[in-house]
Amino acid sequence: MINRYSRQLLFPGIGKEGQRKLGKSSAVIIGCGALGTIIATSLVRAGIGEVKIIDRDFIEYHNLQRQVLLDEEDIKNELPKAIAAERHLRKVNSSVEIKGIVTDANYANIERLVTGSDLILDGLDNLETRFLINDISLKLKIPWIYGGAVSASGMTLNIIPDRTSCFRCVFPSLSHPGIIHTCDTAGVISPAPFIIGSLQSAEAMKILVNAKEISHDVIVIDVWQGTFRRF
């Protein structure tokens, strides 16, 4: 099995000790859309010990434009996103424990869904659930990685309890309806979530191996304008 991760082991930031830490880690991904599928495939291929994928939705054809792991056969079989992602990823890395959970993350179940995990990753498209994740993260002292992408832009931020600003520090309250654009109103091109999801995956690996290079900044990209900014 060491051959599976041979190129990753050669990378100084991970090495044998880092790979051992990844293999003993547990990550939960809330949302299995464009961001979630990118994150899930990256972490499973990297050898994270346990990956939970949480999503309530079924697959639609417009999802296939940007949501990897999902295909037309899954739509014909009327599979939920989380189950389809689990099935595809089991074929990629059978040594990882992968759990696709079909449910809506809400105030009644969020603590149960994330308890025991070392890291929470955001693959969502709404602020309400992100505030919920933020609060449970602070309560249970579990780091989480915010990510969002719409149109041609996106942003990501690591939230590590007692070490960084939290999500409410950056977004103190919900905006009024209609102010924040979504993929349904502004569209999205696939490179935006692909890049943000990849950045989230890289930060996840850094957090799980306790690397010194963990970002404390808000990272903002625009793939159409070709800009990359940090705050």
C-alpha positions as CSV (number, residue, x, y, z in Angstrom):
1,M,0.0,0.0,0.0
2,I,3.0,2.3,0.4
3,N,3.3,2.6,-3.4
4,R,-0.1,4.3,-3.4
5,Y,1.3,7.3,-1.5
6,S,4.9,7.1,-2.7
7,R,4.9,10.5,-4.4
8,Q,3.1,12.1,-1.4
9,L,5.7,10.6,0.9
10,L,8.5,12.2,-1.1
11,F,7.0,15.6,-0.4
12,P,8.8,17.1,2.6
13,G,5.7,18.7,4.1
14,I,4.2,15.2,4.6
15,G,6.7,12.4,4.6
16,K,6.2,9.1,6.5
17,E,5.1,10.8,9.7
18,G,2.6,13.1,8.0
19,Q,1.2,10.2,6.0
20,R,0.7,8.3,9.3
21,K,-1.2,11.2,10.7
22,L,-3.4,11.5,7.7
23,G,-4.2,7.8,7.9
24,K,-5.4,8.2,11.5
25,S,-7.5,11.3,10.8
26,S,-11.2,11.8,10.2
27,A,-12.7,14.5,8.1
28,V,-16.4,15.4,7.5
29,I,-17.5,17.2,4.4
30,I,-20.8,19.0,4.6
31,G,-22.2,19.5,1.1
32,C,-21.4,17.3,-1.9
33,G,-21.7,19.8,-4.7
34,A,-18.8,21.2,-6.8
35,L,-16.6,22.0,-3.7
36,G,-17.5,18.9,-1.8
37,T,-16.8,16.5,-4.6
38,I,-13.4,18.1,-5.3
39,I,-12.5,18.0,-1.6
40,A,-13.7,14.4,-1.2
41,T,-11.7,13.0,-4.1
42,S,-8.6,14.9,-3.0
43,L,-8.8,13.6,0.6
44,V,-9.7,10.1,-0.2
45,R,-6.8,9.9,-2.7
46,A,-4.5,11.4,-0.1
47,G,-5.3,8.6,2.4
48,I,-7.3,10.3,5.0
49,G,-8.4,7.5,7.3
50,E,-12.1,8.3,7.4
51,V,-14.1,10.6,5.2
52,K,-17.8,11.4,5.8
53,I,-19.8,13.1,3.1
54,I,-23.1,14.7,4.1
55,D,-25.7,15.9,1.6
56,R,-29.4,15.7,1.3
57,D,-29.8,16.3,-2.5
58,F,-30.2,14.0,-5.5
59,I,-28.2,14.6,-8.7
60,E,-29.5,16.7,-11.6
61,Y,-28.0,17.2,-15.0
62,H,-26.9,20.7,-14.4
63,N,-24.7,19.4,-11.6
64,L,-22.5,17.5,-14.0
65,Q,-21.0,20.7,-15.4
66,R,-18.9,21.1,-12.3
67,Q,-19.5,18.3,-9.8
68,V,-16.9,15.6,-10.2
69,L,-17.6,12.0,-8.9
70,L,-21.1,12.2,-10.3
71,D,-22.2,11.0,-13.8
72,E,-25.2,10.4,-16.0
73,E,-25.6,6.8,-14.8
74,D,-26.0,8.1,-11.2
75,I,-28.9,10.2,-12.4
76,K,-30.6,7.3,-14.2
77,N,-30.3,5.3,-11.0
78,E,-31.7,8.2,-9.0
79,L,-28.9,8.2,-6.5
80,P,-28.4,10.8,-3.8
81,K,-25.2,12.8,-4.2
82,A,-23.6,11.4,-1.0
83,I,-24.2,7.8,-2.0
84,A,-23.0,8.3,-5.6
85,A,-19.8,10.0,-4.3
86,E,-19.3,7.1,-1.8
87,R,-19.6,4.5,-4.5
88,H,-17.2,6.2,-6.8
89,L,-14.6,6.8,-4.1
90,R,-14.7,3.3,-2.8
91,K,-13.3,2.2,-6.2
92,V,-10.5,4.8,-5.9
93,N,-9.2,3.9,-2.4
94,S,-10.6,0.9,-0.6
95,S,-8.3,1.5,2.4
96,V,-10.2,4.7,3.4
97,E,-13.5,4.4,5.4
98,I,-16.0,6.4,3.3
99,K,-19.5,7.2,4.6
100,G,-22.1,8.8,2.4
101,I,-24.8,10.2,4.7
102,V,-28.1,11.4,3.1
103,T,-29.4,14.1,5.4
104,D,-29.7,17.8,5.9
105,A,-27.2,19.2,8.4
106,N,-29.3,21.2,10.9
107,Y,-29.3,22.3,14.5
108,A,-30.8,19.0,15.6
109,N,-28.1,16.7,14.2
110,I,-25.0,18.8,13.5
111,E,-23.3,17.8,16.8
112,R,-23.8,14.1,16.1
113,L,-22.6,14.4,12.5
114,V,-19.3,16.1,13.4
115,T,-18.4,14.6,16.8
116,G,-15.3,12.5,16.6
117,S,-14.0,14.2,13.5
118,D,-10.6,16.0,13.4
119,L,-11.8,18.5,10.7
120,I,-14.9,19.9,9.1
121,L,-14.9,21.0,5.5
122,D,-17.5,23.3,4.0
123,G,-19.0,22.3,0.6
124,L,-22.2,24.4,1.2
125,D,-24.0,27.1,-0.7
126,N,-25.8,28.8,2.2
127,L,-24.7,31.0,5.1
128,E,-27.2,29.7,7.7
129,T,-25.6,26.3,7.8
130,R,-22.1,27.8,7.9
131,F,-23.0,29.8,11.0
132,L,-24.2,26.5,12.5
133,I,-20.9,24.8,11.6
134,N,-19.0,27.7,13.1
135,D,-20.8,27.5,16.4
136,I,-20.4,23.7,16.7
137,S,-16.7,24.0,15.7
138,L,-16.1,26.5,18.5
139,K,-18.1,24.3,21.0
140,L,-16.2,21.1,20.2
141,K,-12.9,22.7,19.3
142,I,-12.9,21.1,15.8
143,P,-11.2,23.2,13.1
144,W,-13.2,23.9,9.9
145,I,-12.4,25.2,6.5
146,Y,-14.9,27.7,4.9
147,G,-15.1,27.7,1.1
148,G,-17.5,29.3,-1.4
149,A,-17.6,29.8,-5.1
150,V,-20.0,31.5,-7.5
151,S,-19.7,33.0,-11.0
152,A,-15.9,33.1,-11.6
153,S,-14.7,33.8,-8.1
154,G,-14.4,32.2,-4.7
155,M,-12.9,32.4,-1.3
156,T,-11.7,30.2,1.5
157,L,-10.7,30.6,5.2
158,N,-9.4,28.3,7.9
159,I,-11.2,28.6,11.2
160,I,-9.2,27.0,14.0
161,P,-10.7,27.5,17.5
162,D,-8.6,29.6,19.9
163,R,-6.1,30.3,17.1
164,T,-7.8,32.2,14.3
165,S,-10.8,34.5,13.7
166,C,-14.1,32.6,13.5
167,F,-16.7,32.9,10.8
168,R,-18.8,35.3,12.7
169,C,-15.8,37.6,13.0
170,V,-15.7,37.9,9.2
171,F,-19.4,37.7,8.6
172,P,-21.1,39.1,11.8
173,S,-24.7,38.5,10.6
174,L,-26.8,37.1,7.8
175,S,-27.2,39.5,4.9
176,H,-30.7,40.5,3.7
177,P,-32.2,38.2,1.2
178,G,-31.2,39.0,-2.4
179,I,-27.9,40.6,-1.6
180,I,-25.7,37.5,-1.8
181,H,-25.4,35.9,-5.2
182,T,-25.7,32.1,-5.6
183,C,-25.0,29.8,-8.5
184,D,-28.7,29.8,-9.2
185,T,-28.7,33.6,-9.7
186,A,-25.2,34.4,-11.0
187,G,-24.1,31.1,-12.5
188,V,-20.7,29.5,-12.0
189,I,-17.9,28.2,-14.2
190,S,-16.2,25.0,-13.0
191,P,-12.6,26.4,-12.5
192,A,-13.7,28.6,-9.6
193,P,-14.9,25.7,-7.3
194,F,-12.2,23.5,-8.6
195,I,-9.5,25.9,-7.4
196,I,-11.2,26.8,-4.1
197,G,-11.9,23.1,-3.4
198,S,-8.2,22.3,-4.1
199,L,-7.1,25.1,-1.8
200,Q,-9.4,23.7,0.9
201,S,-8.0,20.2,0.4
202,A,-4.4,21.5,0.7
203,E,-5.2,23.4,3.9
204,A,-7.0,20.3,5.3
205,M,-3.8,18.2,4.8
206,K,-1.7,21.0,6.5
207,I,-4.1,21.1,9.4
208,L,-4.2,17.3,9.8
209,V,-0.4,17.0,9.8
210,N,0.0,20.2,12.0
211,A,2.1,22.0,9.4
212,K,3.5,25.4,10.2
213,E,2.3,26.8,6.9
214,I,-1.4,26.7,7.8
215,S,-3.0,29.9,6.4
216,H,-4.7,32.4,8.7
217,D,-5.9,34.6,5.8
218,V,-9.0,34.9,3.7
219,I,-8.0,33.9,0.2
220,V,-10.0,35.3,-2.7
221,I,-9.6,34.3,-6.3
222,D,-11.2,35.3,-9.6
223,V,-10.4,32.9,-12.4
224,W,-11.8,35.1,-15.1
225,Q,-9.8,38.1,-14.1
226,G,-6.8,36.0,-13.1
227,T,-6.5,37.5,-9.6
228,F,-5.4,36.0,-6.3
229,R,-5.6,38.0,-3.1
230,R,-5.1,37.4,0.6
231,F,-6.5,39.4,3.5
